[in-house]
Amino acid sequence: MNICIFVGARPNFVKIAPIVRAIDKAHAEGKDVSSSLVYAGREDDPTLEPSLFDDLQIRRPDVFLGVDCENLNELTGQVMSAFERYLQQHPTDTVIVVDDLASTMAAAIVTKKQGIRLAHLVAGTRSFDISMPKEINRLVIDGLSDLLFTAGIGGSSAATREGAESSKIYMVGNILMDTLRFNHSRFHRPAVMDELGLADRKYIVFTLNRKVLIGNTDELRALMVSLMSHTGDVPVVAPLRKRAADAVKKIVEENPLLFKGLHIVSPLDYLGFGYLTAHALGIVTDSGNVAEEATFNTVPCITLNSYTEHIETVKIGSNVLVGEDPVRLGEELTRMVDGEWKHCGIPERWDGRSAERIVQTLVE
């Protein structure tokens, strides 16, 4: 059985790494299964730091489709064209796609048009806001998929509600936890912590990725002012990519005194970032992945979004949603800094065995 694992962007690699390793293990044990790893982007993609594949202990992609454009509709068309060529040249039994990107949807459409079995990893996640491009992607991918691998009960029930046959749905657990558990003992204290004199549990991590938030200067300014007004003497360290860093620096220049406790640093490698977030006093983020990792590490986390695809991080875990509301952000930051955070636990099936369940299902 030839399994193609399609990856649309850097965060996907963190989720598929355990599956690559599980397939390699099954192959070594004599099972008739092998994988190829296909990346939508370029070989010199700046978001793929050289250490990423070593950190995740997987090989580099076997194929780079080389697609690189900002416009999502254009990107969708280019990925469809390039991935169709790939499938026509490489015999494939199953394609695994991850999450909800435009490139993921493009790969899903092409897979089904080629009559190939499609498996969706982290299926059934919903915001129930059809004005979001990613929500449309999710509906299309789940609707086309032959196998829906969900992270939890919420994902499974969303898929069922939309009419997916129960025989298609497999609650395999949160694949991100496979990677976290595998690498936890390998996390290393990044040099920037010593450079800034940061002690464990005595700093807050701030991350920013959402284009909508980065592009709205007034909204971002209000959130940044609230962040620095409610953290007191606790330093805030912000590993930001270029677009986010530029947007934040512009706001900092308006009032350098208020932001003297903010340290904007270059993005960290996977193992260094893992250490930074696992040993923080708290985290402020707009990333669902970072919030999931915070829940696993039981680190207080505030998410700058009005919804999360993984509601268990809020109901059971350490995550709190504040939307883009600076007042609510300030209230939760006060609790965080004062050590008055809610009690939290680890959700069901975050046991690090999701990849094992997935490969077993695919082989059987």
ROZALO-901358 format. One record per residue: residue number from 1; x, y, z of N, C-alpha, C in turn. Coordinates in steps of 0.001 Angstrom, whole numbers, plus 500000, padded with zeros to 6 digits. Example, Ala and Ser with C-alpha at 12.3 -4.5 7.8 and 13.67 -1.06 7.14 Angstrom:
// residues 2
 seq    n.x    n.y    n.z   ca.x   ca.y   ca.z    c.x    c.y    c.z
   1 513190 494310 507800 512300 495500 507800 513200 496700 507800
   2 512850 497750 507080 513670 498940 507140 512900 500030 507870
// end
This chain:
// residues 364
 seq    n.x    n.y    n.z   ca.x   ca.y   ca.z    c.x    c.y    c.z
   1 500849 498802 500000 500000 500000 500000 500883 501245 500000
   2 500681 502104 499008 501434 503364 498925 500588 504506 499479
   3 501072 505130 500536 500347 506239 501168 501088 507534 500887
   4 500373 508497 500313 500957 509825 500092 500479 510745 501217
   5 501424 511346 501924 501077 512313 502979 501320 513700 502396
   6 500235 514473 502266 500323 515805 501653 500394 516865 502754
   7 501372 517764 502639 501581 518818 503634 501471 520179 502967
   8 500634 521050 503527 500404 522360 502923 501259 523480 503484
   9 501633 523397 504774 502415 524466 505414 503157 523900 506620
  10 504105 524676 507142 504999 524214 508206 504293 523525 509381
  11 503190 524117 509957 502573 523465 511126 502116 522029 510846
  12 501800 521726 509576 501360 520366 509225 502440 519328 509495
  13 503706 519710 509322 504803 518751 509532 504821 518239 510973
  14 504485 519129 511904 504472 518746 513320 503418 517663 513563
  15 502322 517730 512794 501242 516758 512975 501459 515451 512225
  16 502148 515521 511082 502309 514272 510306 503553 513473 510694
  17 504476 514102 511436 505722 513414 511801 505475 512048 512461
  18 504534 511944 513429 504304 510635 514050 503778 509594 513060
  19 503015 510036 512048 502466 509099 511058 503586 508574 510164
  20 504488 509475 509757 505638 509040 508952 506425 507977 509716
  21 506691 508247 511004 507462 507286 511810 506696 505974 512001
  22 505374 506066 512194 504559 504857 512406 504512 503990 511141
  23 504432 504632 509971 504435 503876 508703 505795 503223 508488
  24 506869 503975 508764 508225 503404 508628 508395 502186 509543
  25 507843 502284 510754 507941 501179 511716 507161 499960 511198
  26 505938 500199 510698 505113 499104 510169 505812 498436 508973
  27 506435 499267 508123 507161 498744 506960 508339 497869 507412
  28 509063 498350 508443 510217 497598 508967 509781 496268 509579
  29 508534 496222 510060 508001 494982 510660 507446 494027 509613
  30 507591 494406 508335 507183 493508 507258 505800 493750 506702
  31 505122 494825 507158 503786 495127 506626 503936 495789 505257
  32 502964 495516 504375 503009 496048 503006 502491 497482 502999
  33 503309 498403 503506 502898 499808 503570 504144 500685 503466
  34 504032 501760 502674 505131 502729 502567 504528 504114 502355
  35 505319 505141 502602 504779 506505 502477 505668 507374 501611
  36 505040 508361 500951 505800 509432 500309 505287 510743 500894
  37 506191 511683 501064 505866 512957 501706 505938 514061 500654
  38 504795 514720 500419 504714 515753 499377 504399 517095 500025
  39 505227 518112 499735 505030 519456 500292 504602 520420 499185
  40 503566 521211 499472 503033 522131 498465 504025 523234 498091
  41 504873 523627 499046 505725 524801 498848 507051 524525 498171
  42 507920 525547 498279 509235 525496 497633 510255 524800 498525
  43 511309 524342 497898 512384 523679 498634 513113 524672 499543
  44 513171 525952 499135 513866 526968 499939 512882 527818 500748
  45 511731 527250 501088 510714 527945 501883 511349 528461 503182
  46 511331 529791 503427 511989 530351 504618 511354 529901 505947
  47 510095 529425 505920 509470 528983 507176 509976 527605 507618
  48 510636 526882 506711 511158 525554 507056 512626 525690 507473
  49 512847 525943 508767 514226 526105 509227 514992 524789 509041
  50 516305 524856 508775 517084 523652 508458 516962 522541 509499
  51 516764 522940 510770 516737 521924 511841 515377 521228 511994
  52 514339 521726 511278 512974 521236 511524 512859 519719 511403
  53 513393 519164 510321 513206 517735 510074 514045 516883 511033
  54 515220 517404 511426 516013 516722 512457 515274 516748 513788
  55 514703 517923 514125 513966 518060 515390 512799 517072 515455
  56 512080 516926 514326 510900 516047 514291 511287 514591 514010
  57 512567 514382 513683 513099 513050 513373 512338 512375 512221
  58 512165 513162 511155 511610 512617 509905 512486 513110 508748
  59 512354 512456 507598 513106 512883 506414 512491 514163 505829
  60 513259 514837 504994 512720 515979 504253 511677 515462 503258
  61 510773 516315 502773 509779 515842 501789 510437 515176 500590
  62 509787 514146 500077 510280 513467 498874 510060 514343 497643
  63 508990 515152 497693 508640 516012 496547 508218 517390 497054
  64 508739 518447 496436 508294 519824 496682 507538 520270 495436
  65 506264 520637 495574 505488 521061 494397 505904 522451 493929
  66 506526 523240 494814 507087 524537 494407 506081 525662 494271
  67 504879 525505 494841 503847 526552 494728 504124 527651 495750
  68 504066 528899 495303 504350 530021 496205 503591 531248 495735
  69 502417 531504 496301 501691 532740 495959 500764 533130 497095
  70 500441 534416 497176 499635 534964 498265 498134 534742 498049
  71 497684 534904 496796 496253 534805 496510 495790 533358 496672
  72 494793 533145 497549 494383 531776 497892 493751 531029 496722
  73 492990 531736 495883 492364 531066 494735 493413 530650 493708
  74 494394 531526 493527 495495 531226 492615 496292 530025 493151
  75 496551 530065 494465 497293 528972 495120 496556 527645 494964
  76 495230 527688 495158 494421 526472 495021 494589 525864 493633
  77 494496 526717 492607 494638 526242 491224 496018 525664 490945
  78 497055 526339 491443 498424 525872 491202 498686 524533 491896
  79 498192 524397 493135 498379 523128 493862 497624 522005 493150
  80 496391 522283 492708 495617 521255 492002 496364 520756 490776
  81 496901 521686 490014 497613 521332 488784 498869 520513 489081
  82 499670 520980 490068 500940 520303 490385 500700 518945 491046
  83 499695 518875 491927 499454 517612 492639 498828 516569 491707
  84 498017 517029 490751 497448 516103 489770 498571 515440 488964
  85 499567 516238 488549 500716 515687 487824 501435 514647 488685
  86 501597 514974 489976 502286 514037 490882 501536 512700 490941
  87 500212 512744 491166 499423 511510 491318 499397 510691 490031
  88 499444 511379 488883 499447 510662 487603 500775 509920 487371
  89 501825 510405 488018 503153 509814 487815 503556 508837 488928
  90 502819 508861 490062 503201 508021 491214 501982 507208 491673
  91 501993 505889 491478 500874 505054 491931 500630 505246 493428
  92 499394 505609 493782 499058 505944 495172 497733 505276 495543
  93 497690 504636 496725 496455 503983 497194 495631 504899 498091
  94 496334 505702 498905 495644 506590 499860 496401 507899 499960
  95 495667 509006 500023 496267 510313 500305 495769 510776 501670
  96 496712 511186 502522 496354 511782 503817 496560 513284 503708
  97 495523 514071 504027 495654 515529 504092 495398 515983 505527
  98 495956 517157 505872 495913 517622 507265 495250 518993 507368
  99 494402 519170 508389 493846 520480 508727 492996 521077 507610
 100 493113 522395 507374 492063 523109 506637 492578 524233 505738
 101 493787 524067 505218 494348 525114 504358 493748 525060 502949
 102 493932 526135 502185 493488 526136 500783 494209 525041 500002
 103 495503 524865 500287 496276 523830 499588 495779 522428 499954
 104 495333 522262 501206 494786 520975 501655 493515 520647 500874
 105 492639 521658 500725 491404 521471 499966 491716 521123 498513
 106 492714 521808 497939 493100 521557 496551 493550 520110 496367
 107 494378 519635 497301 494873 518252 497232 493733 517256 497390
 108 492771 517584 498269 491622 516692 498503 490777 516552 497238
 109 490513 517665 496559 489697 517643 495331 490373 516785 494260
 110 491672 517011 494060 492417 516266 493038 492438 514769 493359
 111 492634 514449 494632 492682 513029 495053 491399 512307 494653
 112 490251 512920 494959 488966 512269 494653 488703 512226 493144
 113 489145 513245 492418 488970 513239 490957 489797 512133 490312
 114 490879 511745 491000 491719 510655 490497 491227 509292 491001
 115 490129 509300 491773 489558 508039 492271 490389 507362 493349
 116 491121 508166 494117 492010 507626 495163 491380 507845 496539
 117 491587 506896 497453 491029 507000 498810 491640 508202 499531
 118 490772 508988 500175 491193 510224 500858 490949 510114 502354
 119 491988 510409 503138 491873 510422 504605 492174 511825 505107
 120 491308 512346 505983 491490 513704 506516 491892 513628 507978
 121 493063 514165 508266 493585 514195 509632 493161 515489 510315
 122 492653 515383 511533 492025 516465 512295 490747 516895 511570
 123 489902 515907 511300 488614 516147 510641 487574 516624 511664
 124 486471 517168 511140 485331 517515 511997 485495 518778 512816
 125 486602 519530 512631 486743 520787 513384 485900 521859 512716
 126 485166 522627 513493 484243 523634 512959 484240 524905 513803
 127 484137 526051 513103 483896 527328 513787 482416 527703 513653
 128 481724 527047 512698 480321 527343 512361 480154 528781 511867
 129 481239 529337 511299 481206 530675 510699 481577 530518 509220
 130 480569 530460 508373 480779 530164 506953 481472 531319 506223
 131 481604 532483 506882 482316 533600 506246 483836 533401 506316
 132 484285 532417 507089 485715 532125 507182 486138 531193 506044
 133 487166 531585 505269 487627 530700 504182 487973 529295 504680
 134 488584 529201 505862 488988 527878 506366 487783 526989 506659
 135 486657 527599 507051 485457 526806 507327 484945 526161 506045
 136 485018 526905 504943 484613 526353 503645 485546 525197 503271
 137 486859 525412 503491 487831 524343 503204 487489 523073 503980
 138 487177 523237 505282 486876 522072 506141 485670 521302 505615
 139 484621 522033 505251 483394 521383 504774 483659 520593 503490
 140 484448 521187 502592 484761 520511 501327 485598 519263 501589
 141 486662 519403 502399 487576 518277 502645 486842 517130 503339
 142 486084 517460 504395 485349 516404 505120 484305 515744 504223
 143 483650 516565 503383 482623 516021 502492 483180 515048 501472
 144 484442 515242 501073 485062 514378 500066 485748 513151 500675
 145 486075 513223 501963 486946 512200 502566 486266 510853 502770
 146 487052 509796 502548 486589 508429 502804 486818 508036 504259
 147 487843 508630 504871 488177 508356 506270 488336 509685 506996
 148 487600 509854 508084 487668 511078 508881 488326 510750 510220
 149 489561 511196 510398 490285 510962 511647 490096 512180 512543
 150 489284 512046 513593 488977 513184 514464 489814 513145 515734
 151 490000 514353 516316 490849 514477 517508 490070 514216 518791
 152 488748 514413 518732 487958 514256 519956 486488 514141 519651
 153 485696 514096 520705 484250 513861 520590 483570 514985 519802
 154 484079 516239 519958 483487 517377 519247 483607 517232 517740
 155 484790 516836 517282 485026 516637 515859 484172 515527 515292
 156 484045 514444 516051 483237 513304 515599 481771 513685 515483
 157 481265 514438 516477 479836 514772 516448 479523 515795 515355
 158 480487 516693 515045 480279 517652 513942 480163 516908 512622
 159 481024 515923 512425 480998 515134 511186 479700 514335 511078
 160 479262 513763 512193 478023 512970 512206 476821 513856 511888
 161 476816 515063 512500 475701 515990 512310 475556 516383 510846
 162 476673 516409 510122 476631 516802 508710 476385 515610 507788
 163 476078 514464 508381 475654 513331 507567 476735 512344 507192
 164 477929 512480 507774 478990 511499 507479 478605 510152 508079
 165 478808 509079 507330 478501 507740 507860 479435 507429 509014
 166 478883 506822 510063 479703 506551 511253 480867 505619 510931
 167 480720 504791 509883 481802 503862 509514 483029 504596 508960
 168 482840 505885 508594 483960 506682 508058 484742 507382 509171
 169 484116 507509 510350 484662 508368 511405 485461 507547 512423
 170 486686 507984 512662 487546 507309 513646 488090 508361 514622
 171 487698 508252 515892 488215 509184 516889 489591 508672 517345
 172 490627 509171 516704 491983 508646 516953 492725 509430 518021
 173 492189 510590 518414 492869 511417 519409 493664 512532 518746
 174 494325 513315 519574 495025 514514 519101 496451 514175 518669
 175 496689 514178 517358 497979 513781 516782 499122 514686 517249
 176 498803 515945 517560 499830 516873 518034 500488 516357 519319
 177 499721 515608 520107 500252 515087 521371 501268 513963 521147
 178 501128 513244 520029 502132 512230 519689 503500 512900 519549
 179 503507 514027 518819 504758 514749 518595 505289 515334 519899
 180 504393 515914 520707 504811 516511 521985 505412 515465 522924
 181 504703 514341 523069 505195 513294 523972 506526 512718 523472
 182 506644 512559 522169 507854 511994 521574 509066 512905 521823
 183 508819 514226 521787 509936 515174 521846 510157 515828 523206
 184 509244 515594 524159 509276 516363 525407 510634 516321 526094
 185 511229 515158 526143 512524 515017 526835 513667 515596 526003
 186 513384 515941 524738 514410 516465 523840 514381 517996 523743
 187 513370 518637 524376 513315 520100 524359 514612 520662 524951
 188 515101 521769 524373 516313 522378 524928 516077 523866 525179
 189 516683 524358 526256 516546 525766 526623 517216 526630 525556
 190 516449 527483 524861 517051 528285 523790 517995 529351 524348
 191 519033 529651 523590 520059 530618 524028 519451 531980 524349
 192 518380 532349 523644 517776 533677 523837 517260 533855 525270
 193 516916 532749 525949 516444 532858 527338 517565 533342 528248
 194 518778 532836 528017 519929 533291 528818 520317 534719 528448
 195 520222 535021 527153 520547 536387 526701 519627 537422 527355
 196 518367 537048 527543 517385 537971 528143 517298 537806 529663
 197 518017 536816 530203 517984 536571 531657 516634 536063 532132
 198 515971 535217 531328 514643 534720 531689 514746 533474 532564
 199 514088 533501 533712 514034 532334 534594 512749 531560 534315
 200 512789 530236 534457 511598 529411 534242 510427 529920 535083
 201 509230 529914 534472 507964 530327 535119 507932 531812 535501
 202 508864 532608 534939 508894 534033 535317 508744 534939 534096
 203 508156 534407 533008 507988 535206 531794 506720 534746 531081
 204 506212 535600 530190 505028 535284 529381 505460 535219 527916
 205 504949 534218 527191 505234 534090 525754 504067 534688 524969
 206 504391 535484 523954 503368 536066 523076 503650 535640 521638
 207 502668 535009 520989 502829 534664 519567 501672 535254 518763
 208 501945 535543 517493 500967 536206 516627 501131 535687 515202
 209 500032 535136 514649 500103 534552 513303 498965 534966 512381
 210 497778 535226 512960 496595 535455 512126 496733 536727 511296
 211 496597 536583 509971 496765 537727 509064 495757 538833 509365
 212 494534 538449 509739 493475 539430 510018 493894 540334 511171
 213 494473 539734 512213 494884 540484 513400 496122 541329 513100
 214 497076 540759 512374 498305 541485 512024 497964 542699 511156
 215 496956 542548 510286 496593 543608 509347 495745 544717 509940
 216 495143 544494 511122 494278 545509 511738 495064 546240 512827
 217 495723 547329 512447 496645 548030 513363 495947 548517 514628
 218 494738 549098 514497 494035 549643 515674 493703 548543 516678
 219 493192 547426 516163 492828 546304 517039 494078 545727 517707
 220 495129 545547 516924 496372 544995 517451 496981 545932 518496
 221 496940 547238 518226 497475 548216 519177 496754 548108 520520
 222 495421 548042 520478 494638 547960 521725 494997 546701 522514
 223 495179 545586 521812 495547 544330 522482 496955 544409 523062
 224 497894 544992 522304 499282 545108 522763 499380 546018 523990
 225 498636 547124 523977 498627 548049 525117 498079 547326 526346
 226 496996 546573 526161 496410 545816 527270 497396 544775 527798
 227 498080 544099 526870 499067 543075 527253 500132 543676 528167
 228 500726 544793 527744 501836 545367 528510 501362 546114 529758
 229 500087 546519 529776 499560 547236 530950 499198 546290 532089
 230 499059 544988 531788 498592 544048 532817 499612 542973 533186
 231 500831 543084 532639 501843 542065 532967 502820 542541 534036
 232 502709 543814 534455 503561 544322 535536 505033 544204 535184
 233 505803 543594 536102 507248 543444 535877 507596 542151 535158
 234 506581 541365 534786 506855 540083 534122 507252 540355 532666
 235 508453 539922 532247 508847 540151 530855 507989 539341 529884
 236 507794 539902 528694 507037 539226 527636 507991 538947 526486
 237 508134 537672 526118 509028 537310 525009 508171 536887 523814
 238 508484 537474 522657 507629 537285 521478 508455 536787 520292
 239 508466 535453 520052 509133 534944 518840 508198 535140 517645
 240 508512 536123 516792 507589 536496 515713 508262 536402 514345
 241 507483 535928 513360 507958 535948 511972 507842 537380 511432
 242 508466 537606 510284 508707 538973 509803 507464 539864 509772
 243 506375 539393 509169 505200 540253 509015 504635 540676 510370
 244 504540 539701 511290 504032 539999 512633 505001 540908 513383
 245 506300 540621 513280 507314 541434 513976 507261 542888 513499
 246 507130 543086 512188 507075 544453 511639 505850 545205 512160
 247 504709 544513 512202 503460 545147 512671 503579 545547 514149
 248 504161 544662 514961 504296 544932 516402 505329 546039 516644
 249 506448 545998 515909 507498 547023 516092 506968 548428 515799
 250 506096 548531 514804 505511 549825 514445 504710 550398 515635
 251 504008 549506 516333 503211 549920 517499 504133 550271 518669
 252 505195 549491 518851 506153 549727 519941 506800 551109 519799
 253 507110 551499 518547 507772 552793 518299 506917 553977 518745
 254 505598 553791 518809 504699 554878 519225 504820 555181 520721
 255 505208 554155 521502 505278 554327 522964 506325 553375 523550
 256 507610 553649 523293 508677 552720 523709 508687 552432 525205
 257 508301 553421 526006 508334 553258 527466 507376 552171 527928
 258 506157 552163 527358 505158 551154 527741 505636 549748 527385
 259 506384 549638 526284 506754 548315 525767 508168 547876 526158
 260 508730 548529 527199 510117 548188 527541 510271 546743 528033
 261 509197 546136 528516 509264 544740 528980 509002 543712 527884
 262 508791 544203 526645 508513 543298 525513 509804 543007 524749
 263 510091 541719 524533 511302 541317 523806 510901 540568 522536
 264 511011 541237 521391 510708 540581 520109 511965 539829 519667
 265 511830 538525 519476 512986 537701 519090 512670 536963 517790
 266 513708 536444 517160 513516 535675 515923 512776 534380 516230
 267 512063 533818 515230 511390 532530 515453 512397 531468 515919
 268 511953 530598 516805 512825 529559 517362 512622 528240 516634
 269 513599 527355 516751 513408 526007 516199 512372 525271 517049
 270 511886 524141 516549 510777 523435 517199 511104 523048 518644
 271 512290 522502 518882 512629 522014 520227 512877 523177 521194
 272 513432 524273 520680 513650 525451 521519 512341 526134 521890
 273 511452 526267 520902 510140 526873 521158 509337 526000 522133
 274 509464 524674 521980 508784 523750 522896 509200 523978 524336
 275 510498 524201 524565 510993 524467 525925 510447 525808 526425
 276 510536 526836 525561 510109 528186 525952 508663 528192 526434
 277 507764 527543 525681 506340 527561 526045 506038 526636 527232
 278 506756 525514 527320 506504 524554 528417 506922 525110 529774
 279 507859 526081 529784 508387 526607 531050 507948 528043 531328
 280 506916 528499 530595 506443 529881 530772 505485 529989 531961
 281 505355 531213 532475 504319 531501 533468 502953 531433 532790
 282 502926 531880 531522 501680 531859 530755 501957 532199 529308
 283 500926 532028 528481 501055 532254 527036 499868 533087 526553
 284 500153 534043 525657 499105 534780 524949 499334 534508 523468
 285 498329 533975 522779 498544 533508 521408 497270 533637 520588
 286 497405 533550 519272 496225 533410 518412 496292 532080 517669
 287 497160 531186 518137 497365 529893 517479 496705 528749 518240
 288 495886 527980 517531 495255 526812 518142 496268 525759 518553
 289 497310 525565 517736 498336 524570 518069 499060 524928 519360
 290 499402 526210 519508 500115 526654 520720 499219 526460 521947
 291 497916 526731 521791 496976 526542 522906 496844 525062 523288
 292 496873 524181 522291 496815 522735 522576 498059 522285 523336
 293 499219 522775 522904 500464 522412 523591 500465 522956 525019
 294 499914 524167 525211 499826 524751 526554 498958 523882 527460
 295 497848 523364 526916 496973 522482 527692 497724 521219 528105
 296 498486 520645 527178 499268 519441 527513 500268 519736 528629
 297 500877 520943 528578 501886 521320 529579 501268 521953 530824
 298 499936 522055 530853 499167 522737 531921 499715 524142 532207
 299 500067 524849 531139 500518 526243 531245 499326 527149 530920
 300 498998 528132 531779 497887 529050 531496 498026 529682 530114
 301 496913 529708 529370 496972 530203 527989 495753 531061 527677
 302 495997 532225 527073 494929 533116 526613 494972 533133 525087
 303 493842 532816 524459 493788 532811 522994 493026 534030 522478
 304 493687 534774 521570 493097 535982 520975 492216 535565 519804
 305 491112 534913 520133 490166 534460 519125 488846 534184 519836
 306 487749 534259 519098 486452 534061 519733 486012 532596 519699
 307 486796 531748 519013 486442 530332 518969 487723 529512 518903
 308 487603 528224 519181 488712 527302 518990 488178 526025 518354
 309 488978 525432 517468 488573 524169 516853 488616 523038 517875
 310 489363 523251 518960 489507 522201 519985 488975 522728 521317
 311 487635 522653 521462 486979 523237 522629 487409 522551 523931
 312 487957 521329 523818 488430 520643 525031 489587 521397 525689
 313 490317 522234 524918 491391 523022 525539 490821 524063 526496
 314 489554 524457 526274 488882 525427 527141 488114 524712 528250
 315 487359 523658 527864 486509 522967 528848 487316 522185 529870
 316 488395 521530 529414 489196 520676 530294 490586 521266 530510
 317 491119 521880 529454 492505 522336 529477 492721 523714 530064
 318 493906 524293 529771 494341 525542 530428 494021 526788 529615
 319 493253 526627 528520 493012 527709 527571 491778 528536 527922
 320 491844 529847 527636 490709 530758 527799 490617 531613 526534
 321 489401 531774 526000 489196 532592 524788 488775 534001 525184
 322 489448 535022 524615 489053 536405 524918 488655 537170 523644
 323 488632 536483 522491 488336 537180 521240 489414 538212 520954
 324 489003 539380 520441 489957 540484 520233 489630 541613 521199
 325 489176 541247 522412 488695 542205 523403 489820 542571 524379
 326 490359 543792 524314 491465 544171 525198 491090 544167 526679
 327 489819 544451 526984 489386 544464 528393 489424 543052 528964
 328 488856 542102 528227 488880 540706 528697 490306 540161 528760
 329 491138 540581 527797 492541 540174 527822 493192 540656 529118
 330 492944 541908 529478 493509 542480 530708 493060 541720 531949
 331 491769 541371 531999 491236 540637 533163 491917 539280 533317
 332 492050 538560 532190 492661 537227 532256 494163 537311 532540
 333 494825 538339 532024 496252 538522 532320 496485 538763 533806
 334 495588 539528 534421 495700 539776 535866 495625 538460 536631
 335 494682 537587 536255 494578 536275 536896 495857 535458 536678
 336 496359 535513 535453 497564 534757 535099 498755 535184 535963
 337 498983 536499 536013 500131 537037 536747 499968 536817 538256
 338 498725 536857 538744 498462 536666 540181 498417 535196 540595
 339 498582 534286 539609 498578 532856 539928 497207 532322 540315
 340 496150 532931 539746 494775 532518 540084 494105 531823 538898
 341 494868 531005 538165 494322 530361 536972 493409 529206 537343
 342 492511 528854 536420 491560 527767 536647 492273 526412 536741
 343 491608 525449 537366 492138 524084 537430 492012 523462 536035
 344 493024 522738 535594 492940 522149 534256 493528 520741 534218
 345 493123 519981 533186 493583 518599 533043 493890 518288 531585
 346 494220 517020 531300 494557 516577 529943 493332 515887 529336
 347 492870 516332 528166 491684 515722 527539 491888 514250 527145
 348 490758 513591 526886 490758 512169 526512 491521 511945 525197
 349 492205 510824 525136 492949 510385 523945 494068 511341 523534
 350 494627 512059 524513 495843 512823 524255 497017 511978 524760
 351 497029 510711 524365 497936 509730 524968 499166 509422 524128
 352 499312 510108 522962 500498 509881 522137 500416 508646 521258
 353 499213 508065 521100 499085 506841 520290 498164 507030 519078
 354 497932 508288 518703 497031 508576 517578 497563 508016 516261
 355 498861 508208 516009 499455 507746 514743 499342 506234 514613
 356 499552 505555 515728 499428 504083 515776 498024 503665 515329
 357 497005 504355 515875 495602 504039 515530 495332 504321 514052
 358 495889 505432 513550 495664 505822 512156 496245 504792 511198
 359 497500 504415 511421 498163 503459 510519 497489 502097 510585
 360 497074 501711 511788 496351 500440 511943 495064 500451 511117
 361 494327 501560 511176 493079 501700 510404 493359 501648 508909
 362 494391 502348 508458 494719 502389 507023 495121 501014 506501
 363 495916 500281 507289 496402 498975 506865 495274 497946 506865
 364 494376 498039 507856 493281 497061 507966 492180 497350 506947
// end
